Amino acid sequence: MLQPTVRAVRENYSPELAFLGPVLVMAEPRTTVTKVVREQLERDWAERFFRTMIRKSQRTKEVAFTRDTLFDGGETTTTGNDYLALATEIGARLDLPLSAGTVAGVGA
């Protein structure tokens, strides 16, 4: 699914590209499409596939319009929490033990 794209980028632009793995974004967990895509990514990428799923939300649409971030206003958002979880998962993969609090700037 993504292997040809990664290969093309390496060949044409960045031979040193280190691709950590795919992330499922704008996901709607209850839909068949999301389930099928997730299964395909897990099958194709095995341990390289990031388990954290970035869910689609109304707040994501709003911040695109207002140019805020998912973390502005001090409110907790589903998608914001998903991104914090992804940052923690990336940190673990790179042997950078990050907690969601560190990623969010708490205690940094």
C-alpha positions as CSV (number, residue, x, y, z in Angstrom):
1,M,0.0,0.0,0.0
2,L,2.6,2.6,1.0
3,Q,5.8,0.7,0.1
4,P,6.0,2.1,-3.5
5,T,5.7,5.7,-2.2
6,V,8.4,5.2,0.5
7,R,10.6,3.6,-2.2
8,A,10.0,6.4,-4.7
9,V,10.9,9.1,-2.1
10,R,14.1,7.3,-1.2
11,E,15.1,6.9,-4.8
12,N,14.2,10.4,-6.0
13,Y,14.6,12.7,-3.0
14,S,16.1,11.2,0.1
15,P,18.1,8.0,0.0
16,E,18.7,8.3,3.8
17,L,15.0,8.4,4.6
18,A,14.2,6.5,7.8
19,F,10.5,5.7,7.6
20,L,9.3,4.8,11.1
21,G,6.0,3.5,9.9
22,P,2.4,4.4,8.9
23,V,-0.2,6.1,11.2
24,L,-3.9,5.9,10.6
25,V,-5.3,9.4,10.7
26,M,-8.8,10.9,10.2
27,A,-10.1,7.6,11.3
28,E,-13.6,6.8,12.2
29,P,-13.2,3.6,14.3
30,R,-16.8,2.4,13.9
31,T,-16.7,2.4,10.1
32,T,-15.9,-0.6,7.9
33,V,-13.4,1.5,5.9
34,T,-11.3,2.3,8.9
35,K,-11.4,-1.3,10.1
36,V,-10.3,-2.6,6.7
37,V,-7.5,0.0,6.3
38,R,-6.2,-0.7,9.8
39,E,-6.1,-4.5,9.1
40,Q,-4.3,-3.9,5.8
41,L,-1.7,-1.6,7.5
42,E,-1.2,-4.1,10.3
43,R,-0.7,-6.9,7.8
44,D,1.6,-5.0,5.5
45,W,3.7,-3.2,8.1
46,A,3.5,-5.5,11.1
47,E,5.6,-4.1,14.0
48,R,6.3,-0.8,12.1
49,F,2.6,0.2,12.1
50,F,1.8,2.7,14.8
51,R,-1.0,1.3,17.0
52,T,-2.3,4.8,17.9
53,M,-5.1,5.9,15.7
54,I,-5.8,9.6,15.2
55,R,-9.6,9.9,15.2
56,K,-11.5,12.3,13.2
57,S,-13.5,14.9,15.2
58,Q,-15.5,18.1,14.9
59,R,-12.8,19.9,16.8
60,T,-10.3,19.0,14.1
61,K,-12.4,20.8,11.5
62,E,-12.9,23.8,13.8
63,V,-9.2,24.4,14.5
64,A,-8.4,24.2,10.8
65,F,-10.8,27.1,10.3
66,T,-9.8,29.2,13.4
67,R,-6.1,28.4,13.1
68,D,-6.0,27.4,16.8
69,T,-4.4,24.1,17.9
70,L,-6.1,21.1,19.4
71,F,-4.6,22.2,22.7
72,D,-5.7,25.8,22.8
73,G,-8.3,26.8,25.3
74,G,-7.2,24.3,27.9
75,E,-9.9,21.8,26.8
76,T,-9.2,18.1,26.4
77,T,-10.0,16.8,22.9
78,T,-10.1,13.2,21.7
79,T,-7.9,14.0,18.7
80,G,-5.5,16.0,20.9
81,N,-5.2,13.0,23.2
82,D,-4.6,10.8,20.2
83,Y,-1.7,12.9,19.1
84,L,-0.2,12.9,22.6
85,A,-0.5,9.1,22.6
86,L,1.2,9.0,19.1
87,A,4.0,11.2,20.3
88,T,4.6,8.9,23.3
89,E,4.5,5.8,20.9
90,I,7.1,7.5,18.6
91,G,9.3,8.4,21.6
92,A,9.2,4.7,22.7
93,R,10.1,3.6,19.2
94,L,13.1,6.0,19.2
95,D,14.1,5.0,22.7
96,L,13.1,8.4,24.0
97,P,10.9,7.6,27.0
98,L,8.3,10.3,26.8
99,S,5.1,10.5,28.8
100,A,2.0,12.3,27.6
101,G,2.7,15.0,30.2
102,T,6.2,15.6,28.8
103,V,4.9,15.6,25.2
104,A,2.2,18.2,26.2
105,G,4.9,20.4,27.8
106,V,4.0,19.6,31.4
107,G,7.1,19.3,33.4
108,A,9.3,20.0,30.4
